[in-house]
């Protein structure tokens, strides 16, 4: 019988583990360095009754299997929420997406956006990077006012180093006729996006989804097992506690650059390719306030420098059980950082609170109402889709798979465009289907190196 070892009990590892037990396969094990499951989709409840997610997560899906699995796991422990996404800039709220709602801007900026959009549609310039694509698609006004500053704030990476190939449904494109109609008819446009409605657990935050996997996988789940090295020749995983385990096939969900750096038997060209992989990091700061939420908004984007965070989520609007009681609300903020965009961590909580007041989400008087704060440091937040990414992956992934190692998940695959929770779980499920049933991986696909010239080092 094939021995399958899984490193990491996040969404991908748990998806694989669930599928293994579902198929009745016996010889497998899953190893997790922490004392809990969920990975980047974990949640934490403090001693004051606030529950914090590790970043902003909502539950929507592209897959029938995932939908049915979540229904099975959560039962009635969920609510369905109508999305309210907004942008805060120029001292006002704009509905998301920005380009469909520019009528809320000062008149001279509306004109700049429309002129730039019309010129871009007329010229239809070619583009090879994300920055060029933004300018060619949206024009000077929309690019300058929102798309360029906001995306740098999110990615913490110069946009000329990013590919344009990853976007798909991740970036709302532009319909010129729709933009003009909304301006002239003074109409808001709130409907774009794949997550107009989404599910969220009633209790336990996003992490409740992955806690619900435990009854199905806990007999073969090992906590406190941090992988230290992988011997690709002997097929052995070594752990920091001095133990090890053998495998026939390995599913790794740890960051791909770390896996290559830790592995034995990796040739020089694969090491070199791994050095082309770029990621950002994040500070997740939660702030609990002793007054009810003043709005029904879900989340808000912040392109300007008046606050360190790029997004704030009213987490208590997702479920009343995220706070001690109805007289409290909870804000969750995300601040990215990288060598290109350094952010000090020692004062990030204070700077977040100042930013919440500067942008009007809190009042000055709320300083005395702050009931709790929480900071989560996320060293790997997003795998950045750089122009050199696909060329690197086209070297790394075939090598690993030739050694019976499947690197999958948000940072295992290193493909942001398949990094949602549903994508991640399904990568684990489809890995098992491939190994045991001869199936095909539909979510993960090999990178196309022809799209990605090598990334020049610029740090």
N, C-alpha and C positions, 0 to 999 in steps of 0.2 A: 504494500500500500504506500502511496506517495505521502511523504511527510511534508506538510506545509507549515511554514513558520511565518508569523505576521509580526512586524515591528510597528507598534503604535496602535493605541485603542481610540483613535479619533474616528470620524465618520467613515473613512475608507476602510480602516482595519476592522471596525465593527460590522460594516456591510459585508465584508468577506467572511468574518467569523459567523455571522448569522446565516449566510448562505451555506457555509460548510456544514453547520448543524442541521440545516433544513434538508440537505442532500444526504445526511446520515454518514458523512465521512468522519472517521474516527481519529486519524493520526494528524493532529494539528494542534497548534498552540499560538497564543497571542501574548506579546510582552509589551508592557507599558511602563515608562520610566516614572510616571507620577502615581499618586494614590487614588486617582479618579479617572474616569473615561471622558471622552468628548473632545480632547485636543483643543483646537482653536474654537470649538463650539461649546466649550464648557461654561458653566455658570457657578456663581458663588453666592452664598447667603451669609451675611454678617450677623453678629450677635444682636444687632438692633432691628433685624427683620427686613433689611433691604437685600434684594437679589440682583446681582450684576452679571451681565453677559460679557464674554470676551470679545467685545466688538459688536457692531450692529448686524444682527442676523434676522432674516424673516424666512418663512417656510413657504416656498412655492416650488412647483415641480414640472419637469419635462417627461416624467416616466410613470407609467401605470404601476410598475412594480414598486417604486418608491412610495407612491401615494397609498397603495394598499398596505405597505409595510408600516408607514407612519400611522395610518388609521388603526392598525392592529396593535401597535405599541402604545399609542396615546389613549385609545378609547375615547371617552368624552372629556379628557383633560386638555381641551383646547378651545380657543375662541377664533372666530373668523373676523378679520379686521379689514376695513376699507382704507386703503392707503391715502394718507395726506402728506405729501412731500412738498417742501418749500425751500426757497433760497432766501437768505438774508444778505442784502447788500444795499449800499447807498441809503442806509437808515430805513429800509422798508422790506416787507416780505413780498416775494414773487412766487407764484405757483411754479412748480417744476413740470416740464423742462423749461429752461431759461428761454431758448430760442422761440418757443411757442407763446411766450407770455411777456415779450419785451414792452408791451403797451404800458406797463407799470413804471418804466424808466422815465427819467426826465426827457423832454421832447427832443433835445439835441442828441441824446444818446439813442433814442428810437430811430432818428434819421440816420445816424452813423451805422446802426445795425442794419437797417434796410438797404442803405447804399452799398454797404459791404457785401451783404447777401446777394443783392442783384448783380454786382460786379463778379462775385465768385461764380454764380450760376452762368453768367455770360462767358467768362473766360475759361472755366472748366480746366484748370491747371492739373497736371499730373502731380502725384505726390508719392514719396517713398517712406516718409517717417510720419509719426503721429502728429508732430507739430506742423508739418507741411499739409497733412490731411485736414487738420482743423482749419487752417487758413484758407485752403482751397475749397472746403465745403461750406464754411459758415461766413467767411469774409472777415474783414478787419475789425469791424465793430464788435460782433459777438465773440470773436476770438480774444480780442484785447480785454473786454469787460468781464468775461466769465470763463470761457473754455480754457484759455491758457493759464491764468492764475489758479483756477480751481484744480485743474489736473496736476499742476506742479505741486500744489498743496497736498493732494492725495498721494501721488506716486513718489514724491520727494526725489525725483529723477528728472534731469533735463529732458524735455519732450522730444528734442531732436535725436536722442538716443533710443527712443521707443519706436517699435514697429507700428504700422497701421493695420496689420493682418488679424489682430486678436479681437476686434471690437464686437462684431455681430450684434447681439441685443444689448450689449453692455453700454453703448453710447447712443443716445438718441440722435438720429440724423435730422435732416431738415426738409420740410415741405414748404416751399416758398409761398405757394398760394394760401396754405393754411396760416402761415405767419401773417401775411398781409390781411387776410380776412379777420384774424383775431384783433389786429391793430385797429382796423377800420370799424369793426362792429363792437369794439371794446368788450371782447369775449375772452374769458379765461379758458385755458385748455389744460385739463388735469388728468387726461386719460392715458398718456403714453406709458408703456412699459409692461414687462411680463408679470409684475407683482402688484397689479391694481388692487387685488384682494389677496390676503395671505393668512395663513394659520399661525397661531402662536400658542404654546402651552399655557394653560391657566395657572399652573403651579410649577415652580422650579426653573423658570427661564428656559432658554434654548437647550441648556444642558439636560433638561428632563427627557428630551427625545432620546438621548444617548444613555442616560441612566436606565431607560426602559429596555435597553438591549441586555442588561446584566443577567436576568434569569435564563437567557438563552445561551450565554457564552461564558458565564463566570466559572464553570468547572475547568475551563482551559485557559483562563485569564490570569496572568501573573503581573502584579503590581510591583513597583520599585525596581524594575529591571531596565536600566539605562544601557542601551547598546553602545559598546565602546569600539568594537572592530568587527568587520566581516571578512573572513578568509574565503575568497571566491574560488580558490582551488580546492580546499578541503571541505567547503560548504559548511562552515561553522560560524555562528554568531557568538561573540564574546561580550560579556556584560561587565559593568563597572564593579559589581560585587564579587568578581572572580569566577563566576559560573559561566557556562557556555551551553549551547545547544546546536545540534546538527539539523540540517534541512535537506530536502530534495529540491523544493521550490521555495523561494523566499519572496514575500510581499513586503516591501519597505515603504513606509509612509513618512519617514524622516526626510528633512530637506535634502534634495538631491546632491547639492554641493558637499554637504556633510557626509553623506553616504560614500561618495567618491573619495573624499579626504580620509575617511576611516578605513576604507577597504584595502585588503592586501591582494596583490596580483593585478593592479590596474596599470595599463601602459601609459606612457608619457602623453600621448595625444589625447587620451580621455581626461587625464588630469588637467591638461591645458584647456580643453573644452569646458570643464567644470568651472574654471576661473572666469569664464565669460558670463556666468549666471549672476544676475543682479536681483536683489530684493530690498524692500524697505522694512522699517521697524515702526513700532507704534507704542504710544502711551494711551491706555484706556483709563479714563478717569470718570468715576461715578460720583454724583453729588445728590444726596438725599435732602429734601427740604420739607420743613414742617409746615406745609400749607398745601391745599389741593392744587392740582395742575390747573393753570389758567386757560388751557387750550386743549383741543382735541387733535392737534397735529401729531404726526407720527415721527418724522425726522426732518431736519433742516440742514442745508448745505451752506458753507461759509467760504466764499472765494477770497475775501479780503483779509488784510493783515491785522485787523482790529481784534482778532482772537487767534489763539494758536491752533485750535481744532478746525478740522475741515467738515466735520459732521457732528450733529447732536441728535440723539434719539430720546424722545419722551418715553422711556421704557415703561413707566407706570401706566401709560395709555394702552399698552398691549395687554395688560392684565392687572386687575386690582390687587393681586396677590404678590406683586413685586415690591410692595412697601408694607410697613407695619399695619397701616390702616388707611382709610380714605382721606385722612387729614394730612397725608404726606404725598409728595410726588418725587420721581426719580429721573434725573437726567444722566445720560451716558454719552461721553464725549470721546472723540478719536483724534489723536494728533500724530501724524506721521513724522518720521525723521530718518536721516541717512547721512553719509558723508557730504552729499550735496546740499542737504537741508538739516543742519544740526539743530537739535532742541535739547536744552538742559532738562534733566530729569529731576534734579533736587528740588526745584520750585514749580514743577509742572502743575501740581494741584492748585497752588495759589494763583498761577497765571490763568488756569482754566476758569477759576471762580471770577477773576477780574474780567476775563473774556465774556463770560455769561452775563455779567452786569453791563459791560460795554455794548453788547449786542441786544440788550433788552430782554433776554430770557429770564434774568433775575433782576430784582430791584436791589438797590443799595441796602434796604432794610432786611433783605433776605440773608445777609451775612450772619445775622444773629439767629436765623431760623435753620441754618445748616445743621442737620441732625447726624449726618454721617458722610464721609468721603471714602473712596476706595480707588486704589491705583493698581493697574495690571500692566506690567511691562511685557510687550510682545516682540521678541527679537526678530521673528519672521512674520510679517503681516501679509504682504502681497508679493508673489513672484512677478517681477517686472518684465513685461513682454518687450524686451529690447530688440533692436534690429539684429543683434547677434544671437538671440536665443535659439531660434530654430536650427541654425547651423550647429550650435553646441549640442542641442538635444539629438540631432541626427547622428552625432558621434557617440554620445553617452548611452542612449537607450538601447540601440542594437547590441552594443558591447555587453551591457548588463543582461539583456534577455538571452544572449548566447551563453551566459553563465547561469541561467535559470533564476535570475533575479528580476522581479517586476517592481519598478519604482513608480508608485501611483499616489493619487491624492493631490491636494492643492500644491504642496511643495515637493511631493515625490515626483509628480508629472511635470511640475514647474510650468503649468499652463493655466494662467489666470482665467482664461475663458471657459475652462471646465472646472472651476474652483468653487462653485456653489455647493451647498450641502447635498442637494440631490445628485449633482454630478459626482461628488466625492463618494457618497455611499455606493452609487452604481458602478464606479470604477472598481470597488472592492468586489461587488457581486459579479461583475463581468470577468474579473480576474479568475474567480473560482470557476465560472462557467467555461472559460477557456482552458484552464488546466485540467479540470475533471471531465468536462463534457465535450471538449473539442469545439466549443462555441467561439464566437467572434466578439472582440471588444468593440463596442459601438461608440462608447463615450470617448475613450482615449484613442487617438490616432497618431501614427508616426509623424514627426515634424518634417516639413519640406525645406531642406536647406537652401534651395534655390531662391527662397524669399528673403534670406537673411544674410547679408554680408557680415563679416566679423565685426564685432563691437570694438571700437577703439577704446582703450583704457583711458578713463578720464575721471579720476577720483580726487 
